Amino acid sequence: MRPGLAAAYEAHGLDMNRASVARMYDYMLGGKDNYAVDREAVAQVMVADPDVLSLVRENRAFVVRATRLMAEAGIDQFLDVGSGMPTAENVHQVAQGVNPDARTVYIDNDPIVLVHGQAILADNPLTTVVTADLRDPAAIIDNPHVGSFIDWSRPVGILSVATLHFVPDEDDPWATMAALREVSVPGSYLAISHATSDTVGETVGKVAEAYQRTAGKGTPRTREQVLRFFEGYELLDPGLTLVSQWRPPLPIPQPERYWFYAGVGRR
């Protein structure tokens, strides 16, 4: 754990003894910004699905490929909604590898992400972390700090990766994505990955139970439900696929084990 974070947790009134989805994800990706309680929670998830670490890494590989595609298409401003903590191969690192002037705003409603993000990104003036809830898109779109990084009159790359399944149907995540689409000009991109029970439903159910006991409730969705997030966007080839099938450098055996859908659309 990075020096000074314990004091930052105390200042923000954060509980270091409860597992955090963001820190669990960091641990799954091989990061060091996590505690024993997070590692124990991941162990419970791995009992439900022994392949979950491979799934998380496939999801991160999708983030890298999608971000690079957008940056190479000329996108130089990125909004990562529900980002979790910056870990390895972040959006800003991939984007700035293509264009050193690319700007990135990470959005998350977890104050833990803000605390860690400020420590990790302190030396990168083109990247910032903003605490906001994707269930309140106006709090993102109208946020002055977001506006100092994102020019909504120009195309933007929006990512919502492994996040929307933590928003229940009653909070209408489709309305949030519609609001972000409406404020985005033509030429903008949207990248999404999302849990599904279409393939290994029993396994996904066990994982959802494990998360609910430790850190948060998940809502896996069908392919048709995930496609609704892309209304107003033209899906790029190969369309909405399982995450391991979205433009992999090499074919991956048993893609159904990786129970996330993934896709990139262009407005």
HELIX and SHEET records of a PDB file:
HELIX    1   1 LEU A    5  HIS A   12  1                                   8    
HELIX    2   2 VAL A   21  MET A   28  1                                   8    
HELIX    3   3 ALA A   36  ALA A   48  1                                  13    
HELIX    4   4 VAL A   52  GLU A   72  1                                  21    
HELIX    5   5 VAL A   91  VAL A   98  1                                   8    
HELIX    6   6 PRO A  111  ILE A  120  1                                  10    
HELIX    7   7 PRO A  137  ILE A  141  1                                   5    
HELIX    8   8 PRO A  144  GLY A  147  1                                   4    
HELIX    9   9 LEU A  164  PHE A  166  5                                   3    
HELIX   10  10 ASP A  169  ASP A  171  5                                   3    
HELIX   11  11 PRO A  173  VAL A  183  1                                  11    
HELIX   12  12 GLY A  201  THR A  214  1                                  14    
HELIX   13  13 ARG A  223  LEU A  227  1                                   5    
HELIX   14  14 ARG A  228  PHE A  230  5                                   3    
HELIX   15  15 VAL A  243  GLN A  245  5                                   3    
HELIX   16  16 PRO A  255  ARG A  257  5                                   3    
SHEET    1   A 7 THR A 127  THR A 131  0                                        
SHEET    2   A 7 ARG A 103  ASP A 108  1                                        
SHEET    3   A 7 GLN A  77  VAL A  81  1                                        
SHEET    4   A 7 GLY A 157  VAL A 161  1                                        
SHEET    5   A 7 TYR A 189  ALA A 195  1                                        
SHEET    6   A 7 PHE A 260  ARG A 266 -1                                        
SHEET    7   A 7 GLU A 234  LEU A 235 -1                                        
SHEET    1   B 7 THR A 127  THR A 131  0                                        
SHEET    2   B 7 ARG A 103  ASP A 108  1                                        
SHEET    3   B 7 GLN A  77  VAL A  81  1                                        
SHEET    4   B 7 GLY A 157  VAL A 161  1                                        
SHEET    5   B 7 TYR A 189  ALA A 195  1                                        
SHEET    6   B 7 PHE A 260  ARG A 266 -1                                        
SHEET    7   B 7 THR A 241  LEU A 242 -1                                        
END                                                                             
